[in-house]
Amino acid sequence: MGAGASNMEGSEGWGQTSLGDMPESCVAPVLLYLDPPEICLVARLNRAFRGAASADCVWATKLPANYRYLAALAAAADDDSSSDGSVEGNGRCSSSVATKKEKYARLCRPTPFDGGTKEFWIQKSKGGLCMSISSKALAITGIDDRRYWSHLTTDESSFFCYRFHSVAYLQQIWWLEVAGEIDFCFPAGSYSLLFRLHLGRPHKRMGRRVYDSELIYGWDIKPTRFQLSTSDGQHTTSDYHLDGPGHWILYHVGDFVISSSDELIKLKFSMIQIDCTHTKGGLCVDSVFIYPKDHQPEECIRK
């Protein structure tokens, strides 16, 4: 018996198992409980986890419910970009993309639409839809009169890599009205809409970022009203005294709820300050942002 036991111990790997022996069909259900960055992380463990981490059944649960609608917009944007030679074919969201993981990765990149004045993308961690709307897509009273407004080229527009490289700058005006609207199929869920504003004209001096504080006036007398309405009857209003000169601030307009991922909904939003007893000036309007309601960006002011 002693010899038999010795022979069994000498057989390398006999009766031993490891994570690498798990079939992909057993690994995939576990990955359903992980967020996309975590899935990509565990894919490094071994071949079984790597195969399961690329499975369509895993990434189908991470994609937005209306990902086909979003992917079609992304494919159209990629086609436009490739036709003018501004982007290579790698990473495009076309019908040739074989896996849902690749579609998820493409939707995480910003997709411009409406002539490049709007962009959408999904969050890498949760897959929630985000959107930014440039000041050039907004209807601004007096925007064509250089006495009141001008467009500034800047590298401070928007967040991270989502940039329009231009902001609208208000020099002075009696009647402030900035409005916009959008028709879009949002994935079902709750969203927040915010205006990104800056008091003072930012610029560089001696390599340092500065702003003209002496040109800011009129915002502390009466509050600015922000409004949001949807085509299905939702409406919200918020009033703020604009503050925080020298800083980009997100003003929370309100929240809205999407019940169906397959229905086109129209959003209308605005900011107005129409008290004509005084002039206002020194305001930069960057863009309007739409985020999942549970997202908490920095520099955000809420009621």
Salt bridges, closest charged atoms under 4 A:
ASP35 OD2 - LYS126 NZ 3.19
ASP78 OD1 - ARG106 NH2 3.01
ASP79 OD1 - ARG92 NH2 2.25
ASP114 OD2 - LYS118 NZ 2.89
ASP145 OD2 - ARG147 NH2 2.61
GLU156 OE2 - ARG209 NE 2.65
GLU181 OE2 - LYS266 NZ 3.28
ASP183 OD2 - LYS266 NZ 3.00
ASP212 OD1 - HIS203 NE2 3.86
ASP239 OD1 - ARG225 NE 2.86
ASP255 OD1 - HIS252 NE2 2.76
ASP255 OD2 - LYS293 NZ 3.75
ASP275 OD2 - LYS222 NZ 2.66
ASP286 OD2 - ARG196 NH1 2.75
